[in-house]
Structures are given as C-alpha cells and as structure tokens.
Amino acid sequence: MTAPRPPLRVAVLASGGGSNLQAIFDYIGTLGDASAARVVFVASDRAAAGALLKAQAKEIPTAVIANPADGPPLVRLLESHRVECVALAGYLKFVPREVTAHWQGRIVNIHPALLPKFGGAGMYGRRVHEAVLAAGESESGATVHQVDDAFDRGAILAQERVPVDPGDTPDTLAARVLAAEHRLYPRTLHALALQLITSR
C-alpha cells in the first residue's frame, strides 16, 4: 500500500482582514485529514492586517513583508517555511518576478470580477465593483487565476458568476461577489493542491 502523501505546504499573502484566508481555513477544516493542502505560513505587507491575527490564532507562523517590491528576500522567506504553493488573498502589492518565476504554476490569486474584464493595475476592491456597475454589466463574479509577472493576466483556473441586480451599489455587489469568492477559492486551491501533490 502506498503511503499517503503529506499535504501541500501553502503560504497565504494578504493585505486586509483575511476573510478569504478564513474561508480557506474553514474548508480545510471540513476536510480534516483528507485535505491535500495545509497553510503553513501567512505574510502581509501591513503589520495591522487582520489576516495575521487569524493565522496567529491558529498558531501558524506569520511575518510582515518589509519591502514587498524586493523579490529575493521574499523568496528566501517563503523558502524558509518550505512553501510549495502561494495563495494571494486580498494581497494588494505587485508580486516580484523572482517570486512568480520560482513558484510558476504554483501561485494563485482571487479577483472580484470575471477576468479578463475589470482586471489590471489599480483594479481591486471597490474600484472593481464601481467599474462593473458603471459599465452596465448584467453579471459579475469571482475568478481564481494563476499569477505571473503582470496583474491579473495568468491562466484562469475557475470562475463563479454572480448576477448584478437592479439597484445594486458597489457595496451590495461586493458582498455578493465576496460570498462567491469564499465558495470558489478554497475549492479551487484544494483542487490545485491535489494536482501538485501528484507531481512532487
């Protein structure tokens, strides 16, 4: 009998409160020992990020990234935790090329729109939902995609569509899209982990 493979070691980079990180924790928790992924490290560009507190509550190592634009130290930091996959969860900084090259095909992000629409530099958070409404779109949604050396350009792994309702504001649309993110991201990350484990 083949011994079970240990879970994929995942690092999460976040800039905010960490609601997608919590969704990942919750999903992995429901899978228990059957989970193919384990969050082993959480880092942020902001010392006050709520995501760090969520990780610390689970006794997961954390760090504040002193200079997010400096790639080699971030590579060394992630390597020090033997990270096999990187998940961006509301991380607002550009990921240096050294990082995307080192974890090519193993670094993913969640975006609050249906890429390739409403992506690119400066398109994050409320700005995205404002742009969707201004364009008169009938639907929006969430996209999980691989990360390369350009904003929101990497291969799309999964999407969930969300209707734009009459009378929507950026806040009401954001709440509906965020709920989709919380469903989509953990499942897609886990599916990727299953694939990556087989290629170890």
N, C-alpha and C positions, 0 to 999 in steps of 0.2 A: 504494500500500500504506500502510495506517495504521501510524504508528509505535507501538511497544509502550508502554503506559502504565507509568510508574515505579511501583515497589511502594508500597503504603500505608505511611505512616510511623507506627509503633506505639510507644507508651510502655507499659512494664510497671511497675506499682506492686506491691511485695512487702514483706512484713514478716519473712520467715523465710529458710530455706535456699535457696529458689529452685528446687525440683525441677520445678515446672510451667514456670518460665522456661526451664530446661534442656530440657524436653520441646519447648517452642516453638522454641528454637534448633535442636534436633536435626531437627525436622520441616521447618523452613525450609531447613536444610542439605541434606536429601534432595531437595528440590525444585530447589535451585540457582537458576539464572537464571529458572526458571519460577515462582518464588514470587511471590505477589501481596502479600506483607507483608514488612516489614523492621523489626526492633526497632532504634530509633534512640536510645532513652533509657530508663534504668531508675532508679527512685527508691524510697526506703524511708523509713519513719518511724524506723527503727533503724539506727544507724551500723554496728552489728556484723552486720547481715543478710548471710547468705551469698549472697543474690541479687546484692548489689552486687559481690562478688568475681567471681561468674560473668560478670557484664557487663564488668567491668574486664578480665578475661582475654581478652575478645573486642574490647577497645578501644572499647567502647560507653560514651558519657558517662553518668555517674551523679550522683546527688545525694541528700543526706539532707534530708527534709522537716522543717523546724524546728518548724512548728506545723500538724499535719495538719488541724486544725479551721478554719484560716483559708483560705478559698477563693480570694480574689483573687490572693495570691502564688502559689498552686499553679497557677492558670490561667496566670499570666504565665510561670511556669517551664516548663510544658508548651508554651505557645505559642513560647517562645524556641527550642525544638527542632522547631518546625513539625509538631507531633504532630497526626495526623489521626484516630487511634483509640487508646483507652486500654484496656489489659487488666489487671485485678486478678488477682494470682496469690498467694494467701495473704496478701492485704493486710487487716489486721485493724481498720483505722480507718474510721470513717464518712466517706464522700466528700462534701465540702460541695456544697450545691445549685448554687453557681456553676460547679462543675466538671461536674456531671451535666447542667446546662442547656446549657453550652457544647458538650459532646460528646454531646448527646441522640441516642440511636440508634447511638452510636459508642463506647460504654463498656460493657465486659462483665466478667463475673466467673465463676469456677468455684466451685461449692458442693458439699461432700461428702455430699450426700443427694439424694433425689428430691423437689425442691420441687414443690408448696408445703409438703410435710411437712418438719418439722425445720429450719425457717428462722427468721429474725428476729434481733433484737438478742440478742447473747450466745451465739448458736448458731454455733460454729465449732470446728474441730479435734476433739479427743477428746470434747468435750461432745456433739457431734452423734452420734457413734457410740455413746456411752453411752445417749443418749435412744432411738436406734433399737433397741438391744438391750432396754432397759427396757420398750419398747412391744410387744415380742414380734413385731416385723416379720419377714416371711419374705424380704424383699429390701430392699436399699438401692441406692446408686448415686451417680452424679455428674450435676450439672446445670450447663449453661452458660446464663447469663441476662443480659439487659441490665440495666444499673444505673440506677436512678432515685433519688429522694430518700427512699427507705425501704429498710431492709435486706431483701434477698432477695425483692423484690416485682416486679422488672422482668420483661418478657416472656421466657418460656423459649425458647431457641434450639435446644437439643439436650440429650438425656439418654442415659446408658448405665446399664442396670440390672445390679446385682450381687447374687447370692444371699447371704442370711445363713445360714451353715452352723451346724449343731448344735455347741455348744461354743465358738462364736465369743466372743472377748473384744474389747474396744474396739480393741486393738492389731491383732489379726488381721483384723478387719473394716476397719480403717483402711488396712491395707496393700493389701487387695483393691480398695478404693474408690480409693486413690491411683493404682493401676495403671490403673484406668478413666479417671481424670482425665487421666493422661498420654497416653492414646489419644485422648480426646474433645476436650480443649481446643484443641490445636494445629490439628486439622482443622476445628473449628467456627470458630475465629478466622480461619483462612485462607479459609473459605467466605464469612465476613462481609467480609473484605478484598476478595474478588473482587466482591461486590455493591457495596461502597462505591466502588471504583475506577471502576465504570461510571457512578456518579452524580456524579463530580467536576465 
